[in-house]
Amino acid sequence: MKTAEEILAAIKTALPDAGIELILNPSPSAQHSFLLAPKDAVTIASFLREDPELALDYCSNATGVDWPGKEVTEKVKATKVVDGVETVVEESVKHIGPGYLEAVYHLYSMKHGPTDPGGPVVLRMRTVNRTDQVELPSLTLVWRSVEFQEREIFDLYGIVFTGHPDLRRILMWDGFEDHPMRRDYVDPDDYEYEPTPHDAVLKRAEEQRAKAGVTP
Amino acid sequence: MAVEPDLKIELGKQGIVVTTISELYNWGRKNSVWPMQFGLACCAIEMIATTMARYDLARFGAEIFRPSPRQADLMIISGTITKKMAPQVVRLYNQMAEPRYVIAMGACAISGGPFKQGYNVLKGIDRYIPVDVHIPGCPPRPEALIHAFMTLQARIDEQPLTGSERPRHLDAEAQGEFPIPVQGAHDLEPPVNRLVWPLPAPPAAGDSCG
């Protein structure tokens, strides 16, 4: 198996215009990953699969990650009148970024066999934000095995895979509107009976009891 | 019980059988409880083991698992009830003919178990249908299911045929159909059937369990 740098070089040689970025993992596992630009993802994925040296023909896993918006502090120069004199003051403005959703794919090569060390080759794709621009290209046409897993990502994270042959919810019912694996998901308030609550459950149970007007 | 037990034994020695209608009726009911053949999760494996030769549920008159709710008397809720599955479970229960009984088998069926705080798991089937026997365990051993079955038989045996404690099928006023929850935008609607599952009383003051 080639190293991540060699794979990146191979992709760059074959597809010079492809939007791809190597994200290094500094931990001892050194599981580096490739961030694909959504517009080129299908081309790059097809190359990884068809290239005889890489032959990454098996996608073992596809999953999602939710990255909620972080608080960003920006320094803005503003003109203010202080004691009748106009002065330029630096102000720090805090706002929350849009965040994004991520789809992650783990690839192996069955052609080179399980004895080949290395792997998985990790691909990532990111949406523009978490609300209205959540489309990513589906890789189901490249690896058929991710059809259900992309449906699961759609169900639980809300990433819309364009080009997916049958994009429906898979674990929750069709009329369900939330995406339960997102960090800001709030589950239904049915903590009215908790015989042995602790930690977060205790908090929810107490909140609900306070709302119902029952004093402990 | 109208007949004194001692007198009954004495008459039995003379070859005279004395019984009451309710005794005979309940004896018949309790010894041919046919379960419905359906499993929801891993508890179903233990339920299957219970029916096999080693544990042999047939000894209790429950050897025939009917694959149709119309022919079944007992619903063994064997496993996790997801919110996607819950309406179907209630619908199956509604389709069963009276008299019908429910055993909630395992931690998931009685409370949601290890998945209780999950977004997709119902916190116990007793929120929608009346449960006769709850079995804790994850999963309960076949002995536990047999014990639950014997508990159910004892409960059937004790049931009077008249009065307020009579079984539902002898009460013309009793509710026979239970509302099937609808899968809503965020949760099942309604999240609980209060007629079946009234809110348990709040714990007494000073109770450390909250």
Interface residues (C-beta under 8 A of the other chain):
Chain A: L171 M172 W173 G175 F176 E177 D178 P180 Y185 D187 P188 D190 E192 Y193 E194 P195 T196 P197 V201 L202 A205 E206 R209 V214 P216
Chain B: K83 K84 Q117 Y119 N120 K123 Q183 G184 A185 H186 D187 P191 V192 L199 P200 P202 P203 A205 C209 G210
